[in-house]
Structures are given as structure tokens and as C-alpha cells.
Amino acid sequence: MSVFETVTGPNATFQSIILVLKFPFLYGHTCHMINVNLFLILQSLFFGYIKSCIPNLTYLHNTKQQVLLKLLHSVTPTQKEHNHFQEKLNMFSVKELVESNCTSSVPSNYVCLKTPEDSILYDETDNIPTIDFSQLTSSNPDERSNAIHQLGDACRDWGFFMLINHGVSETLREKVLREGESFFDLSQEEKMEYAGEKILDPIRYGTSFNLMVDKTFFWRDYLKCLVHPHFNAPSKPPALRETLEEYSRKGKGVVEELLKGISLSLGLEENYIHKRMDVEMGCQVLVINYYPPCPKPELVMGLPAHTDHGILTLLMHNELGGLQIQHKGNWIPVNPLPNSFLFNTGDHMEILTNGRYKSVVHRAVVNTKATRISVGTAHGPNLDTIVGPAPELVGDDNPAAYRAIKYRDYILLQQNNELDRKTCLDRIRI
Ligand SMILES: O=C(O)CCC(=O)C(=O)O
């Protein structure tokens, strides 16, 4: 049966369920089919019974049937959409695409429209702030207070900084990158075991950003794992789980110290953000991005301009650059210091601080030479925490600029919509 063949009745419902099992990412569309079909069956039974009692209802029955059939037809895509979807199914991985395609071209559905401004880069890498973690955690009050001050400036002026002397060993960082990359070397069948459709699935392998909403595909495959409050990771390759668990735990420790410094830099009590966002049970999502080499990198995007939904994102990548951040309207390529971590403030930092610390727009570009791997860990509030601007940071001359929203709902809002260069914050701005 073709994916979009229009069938009705119990047979269609059964086939729809089979489809979901075969192609979990069709879930949304198929659920709709199942719902419509179940509804048709139920209403047929209902009207069948009533009709036998009151013959005059036949007309009403037929009319309703037509409307429902139209509804069903309205989810049947055009031929163009059908072809588009078939392509999605065939190209479920950009790694597979690169490895199976010996040509030097890029499929048209990966070509991103770029404005001239998109291509201009300003080399201000030297100015990206560097924070020394050993000073931030120093027992010397002057040293610590100086580092807190620098951290506050970095969050306010850049929303982005490099962290040195963080205490996470280079050996562990390299292991994460190496073993993370080896996940993508598993067979497509093994990886597809983790191809979840739902945004908050504990482990999710995929490609692009969100296949169900992307109009253009992005040149990346990814593996996302919810690593806190409950740790989840694939069981293959064998060493990956243990490595990611250690890395996530250490990363969380670093973030918790940074959040203390950030709270103090805002004039708040040291544990303010920790308590307010329930970081103890906070949602930590680790994403391994796999960007294979591309024959025409100027035509595609690894990840388009976006902001992160959490409070703070910790990022590192292999030896290949590709991260660019937006600063005062300019795109700046980032070349981190050796052994440093990159950090950026996310949307929930901007919401909580009522805009004092901005969530930074960034993107990832790809190259012709080799595969770029990056590992981002988003640290956010507890999924059920409702976050709005901190009352301490709101006043008559600085009214609340964002509506309070549950973190879970915010993630769904962001991830179920196309990354269209706008920050998701625009959706909750007052
Ligand atoms: O690959 C990178 O450097 C950036 C990744 C990123 O922005 C993300 O995972 O949200």
C-alpha cells in the first residue's frame, strides 16, 4: 500500500497501525487517519442503529458521511507532497545520502535560500569572552567576585563564552566525540531502532531538524538523549552509555557552579536559579550532531540560525570549526581555545532575567573536508516548572516581557515549528 493511499473502514485503521509500526515518524499523520477511521466506524455503527429505528435519519447520515469523507480526503496530500514525503523516507540519513551518492551535487531539497547578509562573517573571535572556572570556584573572595563579574558581563554582552580550567579531562571529551561518532557508524537498521517521532522521546535518532515540519532539510544527522533526571542512551556501541553518563554528570556539575555565579551576578541569592528552575530535577538533553562533508557547503546549512530552549547549553566539537554566533547583527565564526568548553545562554535564561541576559542566535555550517561532530548539552528547568520573569528583575520601568510557560510546553512549541530564523521567544513575548 502506498503511504498516502486513501482507504476507509477497519482495514484502513489496521493498515494505519501497521504503518506507524513501520514508520514511527508518520505517527502524527497516521494518528489522524486512525482517528478519522475510528470515528467513521463508530458513527456508522451509531447511525446504522438509529437508522433502523428512524428512517428519516438516512439523509443526515449520508451528509455526515460525505463531510467525514471530505475530511479524510483533506489529509490526502497532493502528488507533490507525496513525492516530497517519499524523498524524506528514502533519505532518512544525510550520512547515508553522502555515502550512497557519488555525485558532486546537493539534492534540491537541501538547498537553503540565503540572503547576502547571511554570508558575511566578521572575525571577532578574539573578543569572545573567556571565563576561568578555577577562579569562579576559588576560595579567594576577590578572585571569585572578579570572575562572577566577568561572567555577568559575558552573559549580558555576548550570551556566549569559552570556559577554561573546567576540570573535565581531555581524555573524557575525546572519548565522547569518538564514541559519539561511532554511533553513526552502526548500520542504518540499528540506528533506526531509535528513530522516534515524539519530541520528548528519551532517545531519538534523526536527521535535519524535525522532518515533519522542515521545508528544507539540513545537512546533519543527530542522536538526542534525555540524560537527566533519568539517564537514557543507546546500548550500542558498547562503551557509549557509560561515557555519556560520566560526561553528562560532570557537565551538570560545571553548569550548577556557573548558575551560582550567574545568580550572584544578577544580585540574586547564589542558589536562586537552581531553586527557581528546580535544576535538581532539571531536564538535561545531550545532542550529538553529525555533519558529513558536503560537496557544496555554501548551498546548505548544518543547522540554521536558532536559539536554544534551555537555561545554559554546554557545547564542544571535534577539530573542525563550523559554529557561528550572531553578535550585534553580525555573524562571527567561533574557534574555541584548546580544551575549552563553549557555553551559550538559552531562552529560559532570557525569560527568567526578563531580557537582561539574551539567548544567543547561532548556527552551524558544514565543510567539504571531513565530518564535523559537535556535542551540545542543553540544561533546562524541570519539564513541569512554569517559568516567567523573576519578580526581583521586574519593575515599573522594566515590566515583564514574556508570558510564563511550562518548560515542557515551550520545548514542544519550539521543536514542532520550523526553525525559521526567528527565536521561539517571539511566541511568548508580551
Ligand atoms: O554544531 C554546533 O556547533 C551547534 C549545534 C547546535 O546549535 C545545537 O545542537 O543546537
The ligand as a MOL file (V3000), in Angstrom:
LIG
                    3D

  0  0  0     0  0            999 V3000
M  V30 BEGIN CTAB
M  V30 COUNTS 10 9 0 0 0
M  V30 BEGIN ATOM
M  V30 1 O 27.1570 22.1230 15.8750 0
M  V30 2 C 27.2440 23.1630 16.5060 0
M  V30 3 O 28.3180 23.7450 16.6760 0
M  V30 4 C 25.9920 23.8160 17.0610 0
M  V30 5 C 24.9470 22.8170 17.4500 0
M  V30 6 C 23.6900 23.4800 17.9180 0
M  V30 7 O 23.4880 24.6430 17.7810 0
M  V30 8 C 22.6320 22.6740 18.5390 0
M  V30 9 O 22.7900 21.4440 18.6900 0
M  V30 10 O 21.5950 23.2680 18.9050 0
M  V30 END ATOM
M  V30 BEGIN BOND
M  V30 1 2 1 2
M  V30 2 1 2 3
M  V30 3 1 2 4
M  V30 4 1 4 5
M  V30 5 1 5 6
M  V30 6 2 6 7
M  V30 7 1 6 8
M  V30 8 2 8 9
M  V30 9 1 8 10
M  V30 END BOND
M  V30 END CTAB
M  END
